[in-house]
Amino acid sequence: MAEVIAKATDVEVIYGDKPALDKINMSVKKGDIYALIGKNGAGKTTLLRLFTGQNAPDYGSIELFGKKGTHGLNEARKRTGAIIETPAFYPFFSAERNLEYYRIQRGIDDPSIVETVLKETGLYEAKDKKFKNFSLGMKQRLGIALSLMHDPEFLILDEPINGLDPAGIVEMRKLMLRLNKENGLTIIISSHILSELANMATCYGFIDHGQILQEMSAEELEAKEKSYVKVRTSNGEKAAEYLSKELQLDASYNADDDTIYIYFENNAVYPTEKISRFLFEKGYDLYSLEIAKTTLEDFFIELLGGTTIE
Ligand SMILES: Nc1ncnc2c1ncn2[C@@H]1O[C@H](COP(=O)(O)OP(=O)(O)OP(=O)(O)O)[C@@H](O)[C@H]1O
């Protein structure tokens, strides 16, 4: 069993009379890239702030590196880096000078750490560029460089991808994977858009209204992706009935979009020719037939009971 790096047990955080976190149980294991997914206001920041020490639970307990209690958690937090709010950088200082400023302020002796973290975050070439001329993606990566300066083992990142353009998202994904694989960092990263964290997360925690609805591994989530064939035809309702009965397919008609949905096991060979030939022979006009896959967002929406993500 992998070591548990961060754990919340029956945690509640209450603002006024409203719980922001409601009996949360979750854990991050060593080597994970844990994606914390929830729409705005779900409780992501409140949960992450418990691990950084910016919030304390009203009920329940948290652990870091197996340590509990104020003293234990303070010790464990030395092994943790975090970006919850964008750190303040001087706009007219270069990237290097900004990091050098923080190195001295934080009492880190080794001056070579600045070069190391600039290289780790892919910013070394831009080290002399002023912060004000950085793109949003570069600014986020400089924040991560800062959080790496004391060589943490666990990184906590609150919505670092929010607002990035597609190129920035790809850069961030590469950086996360590199830090995880090459530097052995365990990472928890939050987002309100599931697909942003796909292809990098090793496990997922879905949070809504202050509750973890489900935790699952990337493999388990992948297995939730269903393949299906979408067919539009004349007299769709009747055609769906025929397809189910005579071809023994899992076909259902949806009147809202006048479409037949036929579901298959993943990796199945789709009998698309058989379907189109059957419909043709039975006298239906085939308007369209396409193979599709449920997306991760579809799964998330279903988990939330059909509400949208934003
Ligand atoms: N300091 C506070 N005082 C009162 N209520 C708060 C406070 N901080 C957060 N909340 C409330 O707690 C709930 C959870 O907020 P939180 O910021 O943790 O959500 P989130 O998932 O991080 O959302 P976002 O992506 O919008 O930051 C929300 O209803 C929010 O309004």
PDBQT file of the ligand as one rigid body, heavy atoms in Angstrom, charges set to zero:
ROOT
HETATM    1  N1  LIG A 401     -14.331  33.192   4.206  1.00  0.00    +0.000 N 
HETATM    2  C1  LIG A 401     -15.552  32.750   3.879  1.00  0.00    +0.000 A 
HETATM    3  N2  LIG A 401     -16.648  33.183   4.539  1.00  0.00    +0.000 NA
HETATM    4  C2  LIG A 401     -17.887  32.722   4.238  1.00  0.00    +0.000 A 
HETATM    5  N3  LIG A 401     -18.145  31.825   3.258  1.00  0.00    +0.000 NA
HETATM    6  C3  LIG A 401     -17.102  31.362   2.558  1.00  0.00    +0.000 A 
HETATM    7  C4  LIG A 401     -15.754  31.795   2.821  1.00  0.00    +0.000 A 
HETATM    8  N4  LIG A 401     -14.918  31.165   1.963  1.00  0.00    +0.000 NA
HETATM    9  C5  LIG A 401     -15.705  30.370   1.196  1.00  0.00    +0.000 A 
HETATM   10  N5  LIG A 401     -16.997  30.484   1.544  1.00  0.00    +0.000 N 
HETATM   11  C6  LIG A 401     -18.134  29.733   0.963  1.00  0.00    +0.000 C 
HETATM   12  O1  LIG A 401     -17.846  28.364   1.093  1.00  0.00    +0.000 OA
HETATM   13  C7  LIG A 401     -18.232  27.644  -0.068  1.00  0.00    +0.000 C 
HETATM   14  C8  LIG A 401     -17.045  26.929  -0.680  1.00  0.00    +0.000 C 
HETATM   15  O2  LIG A 401     -16.142  27.900  -1.206  1.00  0.00    +0.000 OA
HETATM   16  P1  LIG A 401     -14.760  27.525  -1.890  1.00  0.00    +0.000 P 
HETATM   17  O3  LIG A 401     -14.043  28.820  -2.221  1.00  0.00    +0.000 OA
HETATM   18  O4  LIG A 401     -14.048  26.556  -1.047  1.00  0.00    +0.000 OA
HETATM   19  O5  LIG A 401     -15.240  26.818  -3.225  1.00  0.00    +0.000 OA
HETATM   20  P2  LIG A 401     -14.409  26.482  -4.531  1.00  0.00    +0.000 P 
HETATM   21  O6  LIG A 401     -14.841  25.129  -4.953  1.00  0.00    +0.000 OA
HETATM   22  O7  LIG A 401     -12.971  26.706  -4.292  1.00  0.00    +0.000 OA
HETATM   23  O8  LIG A 401     -14.965  27.525  -5.552  1.00  0.00    +0.000 OA
HETATM   24  P3  LIG A 401     -14.174  28.561  -6.484  1.00  0.00    +0.000 P 
HETATM   25  O9  LIG A 401     -13.666  27.750  -7.611  1.00  0.00    +0.000 OA
HETATM   26  O10 LIG A 401     -15.256  29.514  -6.867  1.00  0.00    +0.000 OA
HETATM   27  O11 LIG A 401     -13.110  29.177  -5.609  1.00  0.00    +0.000 OA
HETATM   28  C9  LIG A 401     -18.874  28.665  -0.993  1.00  0.00    +0.000 C 
HETATM   29  O12 LIG A 401     -20.260  28.640  -0.798  1.00  0.00    +0.000 OA
HETATM   30  C10 LIG A 401     -18.276  29.982  -0.534  1.00  0.00    +0.000 C 
HETATM   31  O13 LIG A 401     -19.162  31.038  -0.799  1.00  0.00    +0.000 OA
ENDROOT
TORSDOF 0
